Amino acid sequence: MAKEILLRLDDHRDMTLRELEEIIQKFKEEHPDMDIFLDGDERAICGRPKREF
């Protein structure tokens, strides 16, 4: 399944872990059908459709 970049993080902005957690939680609430995660290689918050088992 392909991931979708929801928010690319600016390399020059200092962001606290709490701010990052709040943004991820907001995306989880807005997209309940997606797994939301931080992709360190992309330096972005990403999502992909949840898998049905």
PDB file of N, CA, C and O in Angstrom, chain B, residues numbered from 101:
ATOM      1  N   MET B 101       0.830  -1.179   0.000  1.00  0.00           N
ATOM      2  CA  MET B 101       0.000   0.000   0.000  1.00  0.00           C
ATOM      3  C   MET B 101       0.880   1.251   0.000  1.00  0.00           C
ATOM      4  O   MET B 101       1.865   1.345   0.733  1.00  0.00           O
ATOM      5  N   ALA B 102       0.504   2.173  -0.817  1.00  0.00           N
ATOM      6  CA  ALA B 102       1.294   3.398  -0.959  1.00  0.00           C
ATOM      7  C   ALA B 102       0.995   4.368   0.181  1.00  0.00           C
ATOM      8  O   ALA B 102      -0.147   4.511   0.618  1.00  0.00           O
ATOM      9  N   LYS B 103       2.031   5.015   0.639  1.00  0.00           N
ATOM     10  CA  LYS B 103       1.843   6.018   1.684  1.00  0.00           C
ATOM     11  C   LYS B 103       1.556   7.362   1.039  1.00  0.00           C
ATOM     12  O   LYS B 103       1.935   7.620  -0.104  1.00  0.00           O
ATOM     13  N   GLU B 104       0.883   8.204   1.794  1.00  0.00           N
ATOM     14  CA  GLU B 104       0.554   9.550   1.355  1.00  0.00           C
ATOM     15  C   GLU B 104       1.187  10.524   2.336  1.00  0.00           C
ATOM     16  O   GLU B 104       1.021  10.378   3.547  1.00  0.00           O
ATOM     17  N   ILE B 105       1.904  11.509   1.831  1.00  0.00           N
ATOM     18  CA  ILE B 105       2.502  12.519   2.694  1.00  0.00           C
ATOM     19  C   ILE B 105       1.412  13.517   3.058  1.00  0.00           C
ATOM     20  O   ILE B 105       0.834  14.165   2.186  1.00  0.00           O
ATOM     21  N   LEU B 106       1.138  13.636   4.351  1.00  0.00           N
ATOM     22  CA  LEU B 106       0.108  14.551   4.828  1.00  0.00           C
ATOM     23  C   LEU B 106       0.695  15.905   5.207  1.00  0.00           C
ATOM     24  O   LEU B 106       0.051  16.939   5.028  1.00  0.00           O
ATOM     25  N   LEU B 107       1.913  15.896   5.729  1.00  0.00           N
ATOM     26  CA  LEU B 107       2.558  17.138   6.133  1.00  0.00           C
ATOM     27  C   LEU B 107       4.060  16.952   6.087  1.00  0.00           C
ATOM     28  O   LEU B 107       4.611  16.112   6.799  1.00  0.00           O
ATOM     29  N   ARG B 108       4.717  17.725   5.260  1.00  0.00           N
ATOM     30  CA  ARG B 108       6.183  17.692   5.214  1.00  0.00           C
ATOM     31  C   ARG B 108       6.706  18.655   6.278  1.00  0.00           C
ATOM     32  O   ARG B 108       6.282  19.809   6.344  1.00  0.00           O
ATOM     33  N   LEU B 109       7.622  18.175   7.103  1.00  0.00           N
ATOM     34  CA  LEU B 109       8.156  18.972   8.203  1.00  0.00           C
ATOM     35  C   LEU B 109       9.279  19.858   7.694  1.00  0.00           C
ATOM     36  O   LEU B 109      10.152  19.413   6.949  1.00  0.00           O
ATOM     37  N   ASP B 110       9.245  21.097   8.098  1.00  0.00           N
ATOM     38  CA  ASP B 110      10.258  22.052   7.699  1.00  0.00           C
ATOM     39  C   ASP B 110      11.542  21.783   8.476  1.00  0.00           C
ATOM     40  O   ASP B 110      11.526  21.733   9.706  1.00  0.00           O
ATOM     41  N   ASP B 111      12.637  21.611   7.773  1.00  0.00           N
ATOM     42  CA  ASP B 111      13.924  21.306   8.424  1.00  0.00           C
ATOM     43  C   ASP B 111      14.405  22.437   9.318  1.00  0.00           C
ATOM     44  O   ASP B 111      15.184  22.199  10.240  1.00  0.00           O
ATOM     45  N   HIS B 112      13.965  23.646   9.069  1.00  0.00           N
ATOM     46  CA  HIS B 112      14.492  24.798   9.797  1.00  0.00           C
ATOM     47  C   HIS B 112      13.649  25.193  11.000  1.00  0.00           C
ATOM     48  O   HIS B 112      14.011  26.121  11.724  1.00  0.00           O
ATOM     49  N   ARG B 113      12.548  24.518  11.225  1.00  0.00           N
ATOM     50  CA  ARG B 113      11.677  24.875  12.339  1.00  0.00           C
ATOM     51  C   ARG B 113      11.925  23.932  13.506  1.00  0.00           C
ATOM     52  O   ARG B 113      11.957  22.712  13.340  1.00  0.00           O
ATOM     53  N   ASP B 114      12.095  24.502  14.667  1.00  0.00           N
ATOM     54  CA  ASP B 114      12.230  23.684  15.873  1.00  0.00           C
ATOM     55  C   ASP B 114      10.828  23.281  16.309  1.00  0.00           C
ATOM     56  O   ASP B 114       9.969  24.133  16.532  1.00  0.00           O
ATOM     57  N   MET B 115      10.607  21.994  16.426  1.00  0.00           N
ATOM     58  CA  MET B 115       9.307  21.477  16.833  1.00  0.00           C
ATOM     59  C   MET B 115       9.523  20.550  18.023  1.00  0.00           C
ATOM     60  O   MET B 115      10.405  19.692  18.004  1.00  0.00           O
ATOM     61  N   THR B 116       8.716  20.731  19.046  1.00  0.00           N
ATOM     62  CA  THR B 116       8.837  19.863  20.212  1.00  0.00           C
ATOM     63  C   THR B 116       8.126  18.549  19.935  1.00  0.00           C
ATOM     64  O   THR B 116       7.302  18.447  19.025  1.00  0.00           O
ATOM     65  N   LEU B 117       8.455  17.560  20.725  1.00  0.00           N
ATOM     66  CA  LEU B 117       7.806  16.266  20.601  1.00  0.00           C
ATOM     67  C   LEU B 117       6.308  16.395  20.889  1.00  0.00           C
ATOM     68  O   LEU B 117       5.491  15.745  20.236  1.00  0.00           O
ATOM     69  N   ARG B 118       5.955  17.215  21.845  1.00  0.00           N
ATOM     70  CA  ARG B 118       4.537  17.428  22.172  1.00  0.00           C
ATOM     71  C   ARG B 118       3.784  18.017  20.975  1.00  0.00           C
ATOM     72  O   ARG B 118       2.672  17.581  20.675  1.00  0.00           O
ATOM     73  N   GLU B 119       4.372  18.995  20.294  1.00  0.00           N
ATOM     74  CA  GLU B 119       3.736  19.581  19.112  1.00  0.00           C
ATOM     75  C   GLU B 119       3.542  18.528  18.027  1.00  0.00           C
ATOM     76  O   GLU B 119       2.493  18.466  17.385  1.00  0.00           O
ATOM     77  N   LEU B 120       4.553  17.714  17.833  1.00  0.00           N
ATOM     78  CA  LEU B 120       4.476  16.654  16.836  1.00  0.00           C
ATOM     79  C   LEU B 120       3.379  15.654  17.189  1.00  0.00           C
ATOM     80  O   LEU B 120       2.618  15.241  16.314  1.00  0.00           O
ATOM     81  N   GLU B 121       3.289  15.259  18.457  1.00  0.00           N
ATOM     82  CA  GLU B 121       2.242  14.341  18.912  1.00  0.00           C
ATOM     83  C   GLU B 121       0.853  14.934  18.696  1.00  0.00           C
ATOM     84  O   GLU B 121      -0.069  14.221  18.302  1.00  0.00           O
ATOM     85  N   GLU B 122       0.697  16.229  18.949  1.00  0.00           N
ATOM     86  CA  GLU B 122      -0.600  16.885  18.764  1.00  0.00           C
ATOM     87  C   GLU B 122      -1.005  16.902  17.294  1.00  0.00           C
ATOM     88  O   GLU B 122      -2.171  16.683  16.966  1.00  0.00           O
ATOM     89  N   ILE B 123      -0.050  17.162  16.415  1.00  0.00           N
ATOM     90  CA  ILE B 123      -0.341  17.167  14.980  1.00  0.00           C
ATOM     91  C   ILE B 123      -0.730  15.769  14.513  1.00  0.00           C
ATOM     92  O   ILE B 123      -1.690  15.612  13.759  1.00  0.00           O
ATOM     93  N   ILE B 124       0.008  14.757  14.956  1.00  0.00           N
ATOM     94  CA  ILE B 124      -0.307  13.379  14.576  1.00  0.00           C
ATOM     95  C   ILE B 124      -1.688  12.992  15.092  1.00  0.00           C
ATOM     96  O   ILE B 124      -2.456  12.358  14.368  1.00  0.00           O
ATOM     97  N   GLN B 125      -2.018  13.361  16.324  1.00  0.00           N
ATOM     98  CA  GLN B 125      -3.337  13.047  16.888  1.00  0.00           C
ATOM     99  C   GLN B 125      -4.442  13.721  16.070  1.00  0.00           C
ATOM    100  O   GLN B 125      -5.485  13.114  15.826  1.00  0.00           O
ATOM    101  N   LYS B 126      -4.224  14.950  15.651  1.00  0.00           N
ATOM    102  CA  LYS B 126      -5.206  15.662  14.835  1.00  0.00           C
ATOM    103  C   LYS B 126      -5.451  14.918  13.520  1.00  0.00           C
ATOM    104  O   LYS B 126      -6.596  14.754  13.099  1.00  0.00           O
ATOM    105  N   PHE B 127      -4.367  14.469  12.875  1.00  0.00           N
ATOM    106  CA  PHE B 127      -4.521  13.717  11.632  1.00  0.00           C
ATOM    107  C   PHE B 127      -5.247  12.397  11.876  1.00  0.00           C
ATOM    108  O   PHE B 127      -6.046  11.973  11.040  1.00  0.00           O
ATOM    109  N   LYS B 128      -4.985  11.741  13.003  1.00  0.00           N
ATOM    110  CA  LYS B 128      -5.678  10.490  13.320  1.00  0.00           C
ATOM    111  C   LYS B 128      -7.176  10.710  13.475  1.00  0.00           C
ATOM    112  O   LYS B 128      -7.976   9.872  13.060  1.00  0.00           O
ATOM    113  N   GLU B 129      -7.556  11.835  14.070  1.00  0.00           N
ATOM    114  CA  GLU B 129      -8.970  12.154  14.232  1.00  0.00           C
ATOM    115  C   GLU B 129      -9.616  12.514  12.892  1.00  0.00           C
ATOM    116  O   GLU B 129     -10.769  12.164  12.642  1.00  0.00           O
ATOM    117  N   GLU B 130      -8.874  13.210  12.038  1.00  0.00           N
ATOM    118  CA  GLU B 130      -9.401  13.629  10.737  1.00  0.00           C
ATOM    119  C   GLU B 130      -9.456  12.476   9.736  1.00  0.00           C
ATOM    120  O   GLU B 130     -10.278  12.491   8.820  1.00  0.00           O
ATOM    121  N   HIS B 131      -8.590  11.481   9.903  1.00  0.00           N
ATOM    122  CA  HIS B 131      -8.488  10.357   8.961  1.00  0.00           C
ATOM    123  C   HIS B 131      -8.555   9.026   9.722  1.00  0.00           C
ATOM    124  O   HIS B 131      -7.551   8.318   9.800  1.00  0.00           O
ATOM    125  N   PRO B 132      -9.719   8.676  10.283  1.00  0.00           N
ATOM    126  CA  PRO B 132      -9.797   7.438  11.076  1.00  0.00           C
ATOM    127  C   PRO B 132      -9.585   6.163  10.250  1.00  0.00           C
ATOM    128  O   PRO B 132      -9.358   5.093  10.814  1.00  0.00           O
ATOM    129  N   ASP B 133      -9.657   6.270   8.938  1.00  0.00           N
ATOM    130  CA  ASP B 133      -9.469   5.118   8.069  1.00  0.00           C
ATOM    131  C   ASP B 133      -8.011   4.919   7.655  1.00  0.00           C
ATOM    132  O   ASP B 133      -7.703   4.045   6.844  1.00  0.00           O
ATOM    133  N   MET B 134      -7.110   5.741   8.221  1.00  0.00           N
ATOM    134  CA  MET B 134      -5.695   5.653   7.861  1.00  0.00           C
ATOM    135  C   MET B 134      -4.821   5.409   9.084  1.00  0.00           C
ATOM    136  O   MET B 134      -5.140   5.837  10.194  1.00  0.00           O
ATOM    137  N   ASP B 135      -3.706   4.708   8.854  1.00  0.00           N
ATOM    138  CA  ASP B 135      -2.644   4.602   9.856  1.00  0.00           C
ATOM    139  C   ASP B 135      -1.746   5.810   9.645  1.00  0.00           C
ATOM    140  O   ASP B 135      -1.206   5.998   8.555  1.00  0.00           O
ATOM    141  N   ILE B 136      -1.582   6.626  10.673  1.00  0.00           N
ATOM    142  CA  ILE B 136      -0.782   7.841  10.597  1.00  0.00           C
ATOM    143  C   ILE B 136       0.548   7.573  11.296  1.00  0.00           C
ATOM    144  O   ILE B 136       0.581   6.986  12.378  1.00  0.00           O
ATOM    145  N   PHE B 137       1.644   8.007  10.672  1.00  0.00           N
ATOM    146  CA  PHE B 137       2.955   7.740  11.245  1.00  0.00           C
ATOM    147  C   PHE B 137       3.959   8.808  10.809  1.00  0.00           C
ATOM    148  O   PHE B 137       3.749   9.520   9.827  1.00  0.00           O
ATOM    149  N   LEU B 138       5.044   8.899  11.558  1.00  0.00           N
ATOM    150  CA  LEU B 138       6.135   9.807  11.240  1.00  0.00           C
ATOM    151  C   LEU B 138       7.158   9.034  10.418  1.00  0.00           C
ATOM    152  O   LEU B 138       7.656   7.995  10.852  1.00  0.00           O
ATOM    153  N   ASP B 139       7.467   9.537   9.243  1.00  0.00           N
ATOM    154  CA  ASP B 139       8.466   8.918   8.378  1.00  0.00           C
ATOM    155  C   ASP B 139       9.729   9.776   8.459  1.00  0.00           C
ATOM    156  O   ASP B 139       9.785  10.870   7.896  1.00  0.00           O
ATOM    157  N   GLY B 140      10.717   9.281   9.148  1.00  0.00           N
ATOM    158  CA  GLY B 140      11.952  10.026   9.345  1.00  0.00           C
ATOM    159  C   GLY B 140      12.747  10.216   8.073  1.00  0.00           C
ATOM    160  O   GLY B 140      13.413  11.239   7.912  1.00  0.00           O
ATOM    161  N   ASP B 141      12.695   9.253   7.161  1.00  0.00           N
ATOM    162  CA  ASP B 141      13.418   9.391   5.901  1.00  0.00           C
ATOM    163  C   ASP B 141      12.826  10.506   5.052  1.00  0.00           C
ATOM    164  O   ASP B 141      13.556  11.269   4.419  1.00  0.00           O
ATOM    165  N   GLU B 142      11.507  10.598   5.040  1.00  0.00           N
ATOM    166  CA  GLU B 142      10.821  11.639   4.268  1.00  0.00           C
ATOM    167  C   GLU B 142      10.747  12.960   5.030  1.00  0.00           C
ATOM    168  O   GLU B 142      10.461  14.008   4.451  1.00  0.00           O
ATOM    169  N   ARG B 143      11.011  12.894   6.351  1.00  0.00           N
ATOM    170  CA  ARG B 143      10.829  14.058   7.231  1.00  0.00           C
ATOM    171  C   ARG B 143       9.409  14.595   7.071  1.00  0.00           C
ATOM    172  O   ARG B 143       9.186  15.775   6.800  1.00  0.00           O
ATOM    173  N   ALA B 144       8.457  13.673   7.252  1.00  0.00           N
ATOM    174  CA  ALA B 144       7.065  14.022   7.036  1.00  0.00           C
ATOM    175  C   ALA B 144       6.160  13.149   7.892  1.00  0.00           C
ATOM    176  O   ALA B 144       6.538  12.066   8.339  1.00  0.00           O
ATOM    177  N   ILE B 145       4.955  13.657   8.105  1.00  0.00           N
ATOM    178  CA  ILE B 145       3.899  12.858   8.705  1.00  0.00           C
ATOM    179  C   ILE B 145       3.143  12.243   7.535  1.00  0.00           C
ATOM    180  O   ILE B 145       2.689  12.947   6.634  1.00  0.00           O
ATOM    181  N   CYS B 146       3.016  10.932   7.563  1.00  0.00           N
ATOM    182  CA  CYS B 146       2.418  10.214   6.447  1.00  0.00           C
ATOM    183  C   CYS B 146       1.242   9.371   6.918  1.00  0.00           C
ATOM    184  O   CYS B 146       1.049   9.153   8.114  1.00  0.00           O
ATOM    185  N   GLY B 147       0.471   8.909   5.961  1.00  0.00           N
ATOM    186  CA  GLY B 147      -0.633   8.027   6.260  1.00  0.00           C
ATOM    187  C   GLY B 147      -0.790   7.013   5.143  1.00  0.00           C
ATOM    188  O   GLY B 147      -0.381   7.245   4.005  1.00  0.00           O
ATOM    189  N   ARG B 148      -1.388   5.888   5.489  1.00  0.00           N
ATOM    190  CA  ARG B 148      -1.715   4.875   4.482  1.00  0.00           C
ATOM    191  C   ARG B 148      -3.018   4.220   4.934  1.00  0.00           C
ATOM    192  O   ARG B 148      -3.295   4.163   6.132  1.00  0.00           O
ATOM    193  N   PRO B 149      -3.813   3.731   4.000  1.00  0.00           N
ATOM    194  CA  PRO B 149      -5.077   3.093   4.374  1.00  0.00           C
ATOM    195  C   PRO B 149      -4.833   1.931   5.334  1.00  0.00           C
ATOM    196  O   PRO B 149      -3.887   1.159   5.179  1.00  0.00           O
ATOM    197  N   LYS B 150      -5.715   1.830   6.329  1.00  0.00           N
ATOM    198  CA  LYS B 150      -5.619   0.704   7.272  1.00  0.00           C
ATOM    199  C   LYS B 150      -5.929  -0.583   6.535  1.00  0.00           C
ATOM    200  O   LYS B 150      -6.781  -0.618   5.647  1.00  0.00           O
ATOM    201  N   ARG B 151      -5.227  -1.637   6.914  1.00  0.00           N
ATOM    202  CA  ARG B 151      -5.446  -2.937   6.294  1.00  0.00           C
ATOM    203  C   ARG B 151      -6.625  -3.629   6.948  1.00  0.00           C
ATOM    204  O   ARG B 151      -6.805  -3.577   8.164  1.00  0.00           O
ATOM    205  N   GLU B 152      -7.408  -4.265   6.131  1.00  0.00           N
ATOM    206  CA  GLU B 152      -8.545  -5.064   6.630  1.00  0.00           C
ATOM    207  C   GLU B 152      -8.054  -6.494   6.798  1.00  0.00           C
ATOM    208  O   GLU B 152      -7.452  -7.051   5.880  1.00  0.00           O
ATOM    209  N   PHE B 153      -8.303  -7.093   7.957  1.00  0.00           N
ATOM    210  CA  PHE B 153      -7.884  -8.472   8.204  1.00  0.00           C
ATOM    211  C   PHE B 153      -9.045  -9.397   8.129  1.00  0.00           C
ATOM    212  O   PHE B 153      -8.885 -10.604   8.312  1.00  0.00           O
TER     213      PHE B 153
END
